Amino acid sequence: MGNLTRDPEVRQSQTGTFIVKASIAVNERMPDGQGGWKDEASFFDMVIFGKRAEAFSRFMRKGRTVLVEGKLRQGRWQDKETGQNRSKIEVIVDSWEFAGGRGDEGGGGSGGGMQQQAPASAGGFPAGAAPDFPGPADFGGAPAPQNPAAQNPAPGGFPDDVPF
């Protein structure tokens, strides 16, 4: 989980597949050895493909907190100017989720940091206007029923999946 360090960069392949590149900063709080704490940030480049990439580009902006899961891929090349071997590790995102508040414009992260909540009008949306968040239908799934208990009530009017 981390904060986006820049707005997502969107492209489309020749076949029409969306490709998004972005990067996140992940904060980690650790003891400084003198009785205090220090924060260290690590930066990760990410690549997202397909419908997930399209949705990510619509809803995420610099400073937003996001939780991503995926695979690590290491790219290797030789620097043309110096001739040195170079490498870079990036996250190939399999899934992502919103993290933080609706108007979250930074702050927090993983590792025990405090999260700041931005005013409701932040996040690139006008005050009182909520974004159209993606649902299962945006990723090829069927929309969730509005009230599953009303469709299949158990005897006695209580849903069957009560956890006790």
N, CA, C and O of each residue as an XYZ file, in Angstrom:
656
protein
N       0.862     -1.166      0.000
C       0.000      0.000      0.000
C       0.909      1.230      0.000
O       1.893      1.287      0.737
N       0.574      2.192     -0.819
C       1.368      3.396     -0.900
C       0.607      4.516     -1.572
O      -0.558      4.362     -1.939
N       1.280      5.650     -1.731
C       0.680      6.829     -2.359
C       1.249      7.006     -3.759
O       2.449      6.842     -3.982
N       0.368      7.343     -4.699
C       0.822      7.571     -6.072
C       1.713      8.798     -6.117
O       1.376      9.836     -5.546
N       2.849      8.685     -6.792
C       3.796      9.794     -6.875
C       3.579     10.648     -8.112
O       4.180     11.714     -8.244
N       2.726     10.189     -9.018
C       2.402     10.948    -10.233
C       1.066     10.449    -10.769
O       0.595      9.378    -10.388
N       0.471     11.224    -11.641
C      -0.757     10.784    -12.293
C      -0.449      9.592    -13.192
O       0.634      9.523    -13.773
N      -1.391      8.647    -13.316
C      -1.155      7.487    -14.188
C      -0.948      7.912    -15.638
O      -1.600      8.834    -16.129
N      -0.042      7.232    -16.305
C       0.241      7.456    -17.726
C      -0.483      6.355    -18.507
O      -0.185      5.174    -18.329
N      -1.435      6.736    -19.376
C      -2.300      5.782    -20.063
C      -1.889      5.665    -21.526
O      -1.634      6.660    -22.204
N      -1.831      4.412    -21.993
C      -1.602      4.126    -23.414
C      -2.515      2.979    -23.808
O      -3.094      2.307    -22.954
N      -2.636      2.762    -25.112
C      -3.355      1.606    -25.614
C      -2.457      0.863    -26.581
O      -1.736      1.470    -27.373
N      -2.507     -0.465    -26.510
C      -1.725     -1.273    -27.434
C      -2.408     -1.252    -28.799
O      -3.503     -0.707    -28.937
N      -1.769     -1.840    -29.804
C      -2.358     -1.897    -31.140
C      -3.638     -2.714    -31.156
O      -4.489     -2.524    -32.026
N      -3.780     -3.634    -30.186
C      -4.992     -4.452    -30.114
C      -6.087     -3.790    -29.278
O      -7.180     -4.340    -29.144
N      -5.801     -2.613    -28.714
C      -6.799     -1.887    -27.941
C      -6.732     -2.116    -26.442
O      -7.552     -1.573    -25.702
N      -5.772     -2.909    -25.976
C      -5.620     -3.170    -24.545
C      -5.056     -1.930    -23.860
O      -4.077     -1.349    -24.328
N      -5.680     -1.522    -22.740
C      -5.178     -0.388    -21.977
C      -3.930     -0.798    -21.208
O      -3.859     -1.895    -20.655
N      -2.947      0.098    -21.181
C      -1.710     -0.092    -20.422
C      -1.485      1.183    -19.619
O      -1.427      2.277    -20.180
N      -1.357      1.035    -18.305
C      -1.140      2.190    -17.431
C       0.178      2.005    -16.699
O       0.466      0.930    -16.172
N       0.972      3.068    -16.673
C       2.199      3.093    -15.879
C       2.019      4.142    -14.797
O       1.517      5.237    -15.050
N       2.432      3.794    -13.598
C       2.347      4.707    -12.455
C       3.443      4.306    -11.474
O       4.128      3.305    -11.680
N       3.608      5.076    -10.423
C       4.558      4.707     -9.383
C       3.986      5.080     -8.023
O       3.209      6.026     -7.891
N       4.392      4.312     -7.016
C       3.925      4.555     -5.651
C       5.118      4.698     -4.719
O       6.199      4.161     -4.960
N       4.883      5.438     -3.652
C       5.846      5.554     -2.562
C       5.263      4.816     -1.367
O       4.127      5.066     -0.966
N       6.040      3.913     -0.807
C       5.616      3.137      0.353
C       6.446      3.604      1.538
O       7.675      3.530      1.506
N       5.785      4.083      2.577
C       6.471      4.597      3.766
C       6.572      3.507      4.818
O       5.619      2.767      5.062
N       7.741      3.421      5.435
C       7.949      2.475      6.518
C       8.551      3.216      7.695
O       9.551      3.920      7.553
N       7.941      3.054      8.853
C       8.432      3.691     10.076
C       9.202      2.658     10.867
O       8.719      1.552     11.112
N      10.433      3.039     11.270
C      11.266      2.113     12.026
C      12.035      2.872     13.106
O      12.214      4.087     13.010
N      12.492      2.150     14.141
C      13.267      2.811     15.200
C      14.569      3.372     14.643
O      15.195      2.771     13.771
N      14.971      4.542     15.163
C      16.206      5.165     14.680
C      17.424      4.799     15.531
O      18.527      5.275     15.261
N      17.237      3.955     16.562
C      18.351      3.535     17.406
C      18.651      4.490     18.543
O      19.517      4.208     19.371
N      17.946      5.627     18.601
C      18.166      6.614     19.646
C      16.884      6.887     20.425
O      16.723      7.949     21.027
N      15.974      5.912     20.405
C      14.717      6.067     21.126
C      13.623      6.758     20.331
O      12.511      6.921     20.833
N      13.905      7.159     19.127
C      12.910      7.817     18.279
C      12.562      6.961     17.074
O      12.905      5.781     17.006
N      11.891      7.566     16.152
C      11.463      6.865     14.941
C      11.907      7.637     13.710
O      12.041      8.860     13.742
N      12.133      6.902     12.620
C      12.423      7.549     11.345
C      11.551      6.904     10.271
O      11.227      5.718     10.336
N      11.184      7.708      9.295
C      10.389      7.216      8.177
C      11.291      7.060      6.965
O      12.093      7.941      6.653
N      11.151      5.929      6.286
C      11.891      5.699      5.052
C      10.887      5.396      3.959
O       9.935      4.644      4.170
N      11.096      5.974      2.805
C      10.210      5.745      1.668
C      10.923      4.894      0.623
O      12.104      5.088      0.336
N      10.179      3.950      0.064
C      10.646      3.159     -1.065
C       9.722      3.465     -2.231
O       8.519      3.647     -2.040
N      10.271      3.524     -3.435
C       9.502      3.892     -4.616
C       9.447      2.713     -5.571
O      10.458      2.058     -5.823
N       8.255      2.446     -6.102
C       8.037      1.316     -6.992
C       7.278      1.768     -8.235
O       6.265      2.461     -8.140
N       7.779      1.369     -9.397
C       7.055      1.592    -10.645
C       6.069      0.441    -10.820
O       6.341     -0.688    -10.412
N       4.914      0.740    -11.435
C       3.872     -0.262    -11.633
C       3.401     -0.232    -13.081
O       3.457      0.801    -13.749
N       2.934     -1.390    -13.553
C       2.296     -1.500    -14.857
C       1.001     -2.270    -14.662
O       0.978     -3.311    -14.005
N      -0.085     -1.747    -15.242
C      -1.408     -2.371    -15.124
C      -1.954     -2.542    -16.541
O      -1.789     -1.661    -17.385
N      -2.607     -3.682    -16.801
C      -3.126     -3.976    -18.136
C      -4.643     -4.174    -18.104
O      -5.213     -4.534    -17.074
N      -5.282     -3.934    -19.244
C      -6.676     -4.292    -19.475
C      -7.678     -3.382    -18.784
O      -7.442     -2.190    -18.591
N      -8.820     -3.993    -18.411
C      -9.910     -3.241    -17.768
C      -9.465     -2.635    -16.446
O      -9.879     -1.532    -16.089
N      -8.614     -3.365    -15.717
C      -8.105     -2.823    -14.449
C      -7.327     -1.535    -14.694
O      -7.414     -0.591    -13.909
N      -6.569     -1.501    -15.786
C      -5.797     -0.307    -16.125
C      -6.719      0.848    -16.484
O      -6.481      1.986    -16.079
N      -7.767      0.560    -17.241
C      -8.718      1.601    -17.634
C      -9.379      2.215    -16.404
O      -9.471      3.437    -16.289
N      -9.840      1.361    -15.479
C     -10.473      1.853    -14.255
C      -9.481      2.628    -13.392
O      -9.824      3.669    -12.834
N      -8.253      2.124    -13.282
C      -7.222      2.795    -12.487
C      -6.984      4.205    -13.011
O      -6.885      5.152    -12.231
N      -6.892      4.344    -14.325
C      -6.622      5.657    -14.916
C      -7.788      6.622    -14.714
O      -7.582      7.835    -14.659
N      -8.996      6.102    -14.606
C     -10.166      6.965    -14.410
C     -10.278      7.486    -12.983
O     -10.757      8.600    -12.771
N      -9.845      6.700    -12.003
C     -10.125      7.043    -10.612
C      -8.919      7.440     -9.769
O      -9.094      8.024     -8.699
N      -7.714      7.145    -10.210
C      -6.549      7.404     -9.380
C      -5.776      8.626     -9.886
O      -5.632      8.833    -11.091
N      -5.290      9.417     -8.951
C      -4.500     10.617     -9.244
C      -3.329     10.694     -8.268
O      -3.310     10.002     -7.250
N      -2.377     11.522     -8.585
C      -1.210     11.724     -7.735
C      -1.653     12.013     -6.298
O      -2.556     12.816     -6.063
N      -0.998     11.342     -5.340
C      -1.301     11.548     -3.929
C      -2.299     10.566     -3.358
O      -2.347     10.397     -2.140
N      -3.106      9.907     -4.188
C      -4.097      8.950     -3.694
C      -3.404      7.724     -3.125
O      -2.351      7.312     -3.611
N      -4.002      7.145     -2.091
C      -3.480      5.934     -1.481
C      -4.126      4.731     -2.156
O      -5.341      4.696     -2.348
N      -3.307      3.748     -2.514
C      -3.799      2.573     -3.226
C      -3.101      1.330     -2.688
O      -1.934      1.374     -2.297
N      -3.838      0.221     -2.677
C      -3.297     -1.079     -2.305
C      -3.190     -1.895     -3.584
O      -4.182     -2.069     -4.292
N      -2.005     -2.395     -3.887
C      -1.810     -3.183     -5.107
C      -1.252     -4.554     -4.766
O      -0.525     -4.721     -3.787
N      -1.606     -5.534     -5.594
C      -1.042     -6.873     -5.512
C      -0.589     -7.261     -6.898
O      -1.250     -6.935     -7.884
N       0.535     -7.957     -6.986
C       1.011     -8.366     -8.299
C       2.325     -9.106     -8.231
O       2.744     -9.584     -7.177
N       2.965     -9.187     -9.383
C       4.232     -9.886     -9.522
C       5.350     -8.864     -9.735
O       5.113     -7.767    -10.240
N       6.556     -9.235     -9.345
C       7.716     -8.384     -9.590
C       8.388     -8.845    -10.885
O       8.548    -10.041    -11.128
N       8.773     -7.875    -11.703
C       9.489     -8.180    -12.947
C      10.733     -7.301    -12.996
O      10.664     -6.095    -12.761
N      11.868     -7.917    -13.304
C      13.109     -7.161    -13.390
C      13.495     -6.978    -14.852
O      13.654     -7.947    -15.594
N      13.643     -5.705    -15.255
C      14.113     -5.390    -16.600
C      15.601     -5.089    -16.541
O      16.072     -4.454    -15.597
N      16.345     -5.543    -17.545
C      17.794     -5.319    -17.586
C      18.162     -4.735    -18.937
O      17.604     -5.119    -19.965
N      19.109     -3.800    -18.927
C      19.582     -3.190    -20.160
C      20.972     -2.619    -19.934
O      21.461     -2.545    -18.806
N      21.589     -2.220    -21.024
C      22.912     -1.614    -20.942
C      22.771     -0.136    -21.287
O      22.219      0.219    -22.328
N      23.276      0.722    -20.402
C      23.211      2.168    -20.603
C      24.040      2.538    -21.835
O      25.222      2.207    -21.919
N      23.410      3.225    -22.788
C      24.084      3.568    -24.047
C      25.218      4.570    -23.857
O      26.195      4.553    -24.606
N      25.091      5.454    -22.848
C      26.128      6.466    -22.634
C      27.339      5.926    -21.884
O      28.483      6.202    -22.245
N      27.070      5.146    -20.826
C      28.175      4.684    -19.980
C      28.566      3.239    -20.245
O      29.662      2.826    -19.865
N      27.703      2.463    -20.885
C      27.977      1.055    -21.127
C      27.751      0.174    -19.913
O      27.994     -1.032    -19.974
N      27.286      0.757    -18.800
C      27.052     -0.011    -17.584
C      25.754     -0.793    -17.697
O      24.790     -0.351    -18.324
N      25.753     -1.983    -17.064
C      24.534     -2.765    -16.981
C      23.608     -2.119    -15.970
O      24.042     -1.743    -14.881
N      22.351     -1.987    -16.314
C      21.346     -1.368    -15.442
C      20.198     -2.347    -15.264
O      20.014     -3.262    -16.067
N      19.431     -2.144    -14.208
C      18.238     -2.965    -13.999
C      17.202     -2.151    -13.239
O      17.515     -1.167    -12.570
N      15.977     -2.589    -13.366
C      14.867     -1.916    -12.700
C      13.816     -2.968    -12.382
O      13.508     -3.817    -13.218
N      13.267     -2.912    -11.179
C      12.215     -3.839    -10.783
C      10.898     -3.075    -10.776
O      10.806     -1.984    -10.213
N       9.874     -3.658    -11.410
C       8.557     -3.035    -11.414
C       7.509     -4.054    -11.008
O       7.719     -5.262    -11.116
N       6.382     -3.550    -10.542
C       5.267     -4.393    -10.123
C       4.309     -4.521    -11.293
O       3.841     -3.516    -11.828
N       4.013     -5.755    -11.696
C       2.974     -6.020    -12.685
C       1.707     -6.280    -11.873
O       1.557     -7.341    -11.267
N       0.807     -5.313    -11.865
C      -0.340     -5.317    -10.956
C      -1.398     -6.304    -11.436
O      -1.863     -6.239    -12.574
N      -1.773     -7.230    -10.531
C      -2.868     -8.164    -10.790
C      -4.188     -7.605    -10.290
O      -5.234     -7.814    -10.906
N      -4.136     -6.883     -9.153
C      -5.354     -6.283     -8.605
C      -4.976     -5.038     -7.808
O      -3.843     -4.899     -7.347
N      -5.941     -4.141     -7.656
C      -5.730     -2.927     -6.878
C      -7.024     -2.566     -6.181
O      -8.110     -2.941     -6.621
N      -6.895     -1.829     -5.083
C      -8.046     -1.367     -4.309
C      -7.806      0.058     -3.843
O      -6.669      0.470     -3.612
N      -8.897      0.803     -3.709
C      -8.820      2.116     -3.099
C      -8.419      1.938     -1.644
O      -8.852      0.989     -0.990
N      -7.603      2.835     -1.138
C      -7.243      2.846      0.278
C      -7.312      4.296      0.734
O      -7.201      5.205     -0.088
N      -7.488      4.521      2.004
C      -7.641      5.890      2.482
C      -9.071      6.362      2.281
O      -9.944      5.588      1.887
N      -9.297      7.630      2.553
C     -10.638      8.206      2.448
C     -11.003      8.556      1.021
O     -10.172      8.473      0.117
N     -12.257      8.951      0.824
C     -12.754      9.282     -0.508
C     -11.991     10.458     -1.115
O     -11.718     10.467     -2.316
N     -11.650     11.437     -0.299
C     -10.926     12.599     -0.810
C      -9.444     12.525     -0.514
O      -8.754     13.544     -0.545
N      -8.938     11.322     -0.224
C      -7.551     11.149      0.191
C      -6.591     11.696     -0.851
O      -6.609     11.269     -2.005
N      -5.764     12.627     -0.451
C      -4.766     13.221     -1.339
C      -3.381     13.075     -0.743
O      -2.563     13.991     -0.836
N      -3.114     11.947     -0.140
C      -1.780     11.739      0.393
C      -1.831     11.472      1.875
O      -2.882     11.164      2.436
N      -0.674     11.597      2.500
C      -0.551     11.264      3.902
C      -0.476      9.765      4.059
O      -0.669      9.024      3.095
N      -0.198      9.315      5.262
C      -0.264      7.910      5.606
C       0.536      6.990      4.713
O       1.440      7.404      3.988
N       0.180      5.765      4.794
C       0.855      4.708      4.084
C       0.960      3.532      5.024
O       0.332      3.530      6.083
N       1.742      2.527      4.661
C       1.895      1.416      5.571
C       3.075      1.689      6.475
O       3.946      2.494      6.145
N       3.104      1.029      7.602
C       4.240      1.181      8.481
C       3.941      2.058      9.669
O       4.875      2.531     10.316
N       2.686      2.300      9.988
C       2.336      2.996     11.208
C       2.231      4.489     11.097
O       2.031      5.153     12.114
N       2.355      5.059      9.914
C       2.228      6.505      9.775
C       0.800      6.961      9.974
O      -0.129      6.174      9.791
N       0.608      8.190     10.337
C      -0.735      8.746     10.497
C      -1.279      9.115      9.133
O      -0.539      9.619      8.288
N      -2.554      8.874      8.906
C      -3.154      9.262      7.638
C      -3.886     10.575      7.812
O      -4.632     10.769      8.772
N      -3.659     11.476      6.864
C      -4.357     12.745      6.863
C      -5.541     12.624      5.932
O      -5.449     11.978      4.888
N      -6.648     13.235      6.294
C      -7.809     13.252      5.428
C      -7.921     14.625      4.802
O      -7.947     15.639      5.499
N      -7.987     14.649      3.487
C      -8.128     15.908      2.772
C      -9.591     16.335      2.802
O     -10.459     15.504      3.069
N      -9.889     17.595      2.538
C     -11.281     18.020      2.482
C     -12.042     17.240      1.429
O     -11.452     16.745      0.469
N     -13.361     17.128      1.607
C     -14.189     16.323      0.706
C     -14.115     16.817     -0.728
O     -14.398     16.050     -1.648
N     -13.746     18.065     -0.949
C     -13.697     18.574     -2.315
C     -12.369     18.259     -2.991
O     -12.179     18.602     -4.158
N     -11.443     17.608     -2.277
C     -10.160     17.260     -2.881
C     -10.322     16.023     -3.758
O     -11.407     15.450     -3.849
N      -9.245     15.628     -4.391
C      -9.271     14.432     -5.214
C      -9.683     14.712     -6.634
O      -9.914     13.775     -7.398
N      -9.784     15.959     -7.013
C     -10.145     16.284     -8.375
C     -11.633     16.276     -8.627
O     -12.061     16.418     -9.772
N     -12.444     16.110     -7.576
C     -13.890     16.085     -7.731
C     -14.488     17.305     -7.058
O     -14.030     17.677     -5.978
N     -15.490     17.948     -7.644
C     -16.122     19.097     -7.000
C     -16.807     18.683     -5.701
O     -17.192     17.526     -5.533
N     -16.954     19.639     -4.784
C     -17.601     19.363     -3.506
C     -18.989     18.787     -3.747
O     -19.763     19.315     -4.545
N     -19.296     17.691     -3.043
C     -20.600     17.063     -3.151
C     -20.730     16.093     -4.318
O     -21.763     15.436     -4.443
N     -19.726     15.982     -5.171
C     -19.810     15.068     -6.313
C     -18.897     13.883     -6.049
O     -17.697     14.049     -5.830
N     -19.463     12.705     -6.070
C     -18.681     11.491     -5.861
C     -18.326     10.884     -7.207
O     -19.120     10.960     -8.145
N     -17.147     10.281     -7.320
C     -16.788      9.647     -8.580
C     -17.614      8.390     -8.801
O     -18.185      7.844     -7.857
N     -17.677      7.942    -10.017
C     -18.373      6.722    -10.376
C     -17.410      5.569    -10.150
O     -16.663      5.197    -11.056
N     -17.420      4.989     -8.929
C     -16.467      3.949     -8.589
C     -16.737      2.685     -9.382
O     -17.889      2.364     -9.670
N     -15.666      1.956     -9.740
C     -15.872      0.743    -10.522
C     -16.524     -0.338     -9.690
O     -16.313     -0.420     -8.480
N     -17.301     -1.151    -10.333
C     -17.935     -2.295     -9.694
C     -17.567     -3.554    -10.455
O     -16.783     -3.488    -11.401
N     -18.115     -4.704    -10.065
C     -17.790     -5.954    -10.736
C     -18.062     -5.915    -12.237
O     -17.334     -6.543    -13.006
N     -19.081     -5.199    -12.667
C     -19.394     -5.132    -14.096
C     -18.280     -4.444    -14.883
O     -18.100     -4.725    -16.068
N     -17.526     -3.541    -14.237
C     -16.426     -2.860    -14.915
C     -15.254     -3.798    -15.193
O     -14.386     -3.484    -16.007
N     -15.226     -4.955    -14.516
C     -14.129     -5.895    -14.677
C     -14.593     -7.201    -15.306
O     -13.907     -8.218    -15.201
N     -15.745     -7.185    -15.954
C     -16.238     -8.357    -16.654
C     -17.146     -9.233    -15.819
O     -17.615    -10.258    -16.316
N     -17.419     -8.876    -14.565
C     -18.297     -9.666    -13.710
C     -19.716     -9.132    -13.753
O     -19.985     -8.077    -14.327
N     -20.612     -9.877    -13.139
C     -22.014     -9.450    -13.077
C     -22.185     -8.469    -11.936
O     -21.489     -8.576    -10.926
N     -23.101     -7.507    -12.073
C     -23.334     -6.581    -10.966
C     -23.895     -7.308     -9.753
O     -24.646     -8.273     -9.889
N     -23.525     -6.838     -8.565
C     -24.000     -7.443     -7.323
C     -25.470     -7.115     -7.121
O     -25.914     -6.019     -7.467
N     -26.238     -8.061     -6.560
C     -27.642     -7.751     -6.279
C     -27.745     -6.646     -5.245
O     -26.898     -6.540     -4.358
N     -28.774     -5.828     -5.351
C     -28.931     -4.686     -4.458
C     -29.207     -5.114     -3.026
O     -28.642     -4.531     -2.101
N     -30.054     -6.108     -2.814
C     -30.393     -6.555     -1.474
C     -30.561     -8.067     -1.500
O     -31.677     -8.553     -1.685
N     -29.471     -8.831     -1.318
C     -29.567    -10.277     -1.432
C     -30.515    -10.903     -0.419
O     -31.154    -11.907     -0.734
N     -30.632    -10.347      0.795
C     -31.509    -10.909      1.811
C     -32.971    -10.808      1.394
O     -33.769    -11.685      1.727
N     -33.332     -9.754      0.672
C     -34.721     -9.582      0.244
C     -35.077    -10.575     -0.855
O     -36.251    -10.910     -1.017
N     -34.088    -11.056     -1.618
C     -34.356    -11.994     -2.698
C     -34.557    -13.408     -2.183
O     -35.420    -14.124     -2.690
N     -33.781    -13.832     -1.187
C     -33.858    -15.187     -0.652
C     -33.906    -15.164      0.871
O     -32.953    -15.596      1.519
N     -34.984    -14.673      1.449
C     -35.009    -14.648      2.918
C     -35.139    -16.055      3.482
O     -35.842    -16.899      2.925
N     -34.455    -16.296      4.592
C     -34.559    -17.581      5.284
C     -35.849    -17.596      6.086
O     -36.441    -16.543      6.326
N     -36.301    -18.797      6.511
C     -37.498    -18.845      7.356
C     -37.319    -17.965      8.587
O     -36.256    -17.970      9.208
N     -38.321    -17.236      8.927
C     -38.249    -16.326     10.064
C     -37.793    -14.935      9.666
O     -37.749    -14.050     10.521
N     -37.446    -14.698      8.386
C     -37.079    -13.394      7.896
C     -35.628    -12.999      8.112
O     -35.256    -11.862      7.821
N     -34.778    -13.926      8.625
C     -33.374    -13.611      8.850
C     -32.525    -14.289      7.774
O     -32.850    -15.393      7.338
N     -31.449    -13.644      7.346
C     -30.593    -14.278      6.347
C     -29.871    -15.481      6.941
O     -29.600    -15.526      8.141
N     -29.561    -16.464      6.081
C     -28.903    -17.690      6.509
C     -27.458    -17.500      6.939
O     -26.939    -18.320      7.695
N     -26.798    -16.456      6.489
C     -25.378    -16.314      6.725
C     -25.034    -15.487      7.967
O     -24.000    -14.819      8.003
N     -25.903    -15.531      8.986
C     -25.616    -14.818     10.230
C     -24.421    -15.508     10.881
O     -24.458    -16.727     11.048
N     -23.366    -14.790     11.255
C     -22.112    -15.418     11.691
C     -22.100    -15.911     13.124
O     -21.040    -15.886     13.749
N     -23.210    -16.356     13.680
C     -23.180    -16.932     15.024
C     -24.176    -18.037     15.167
O     -24.286    -18.635     16.237
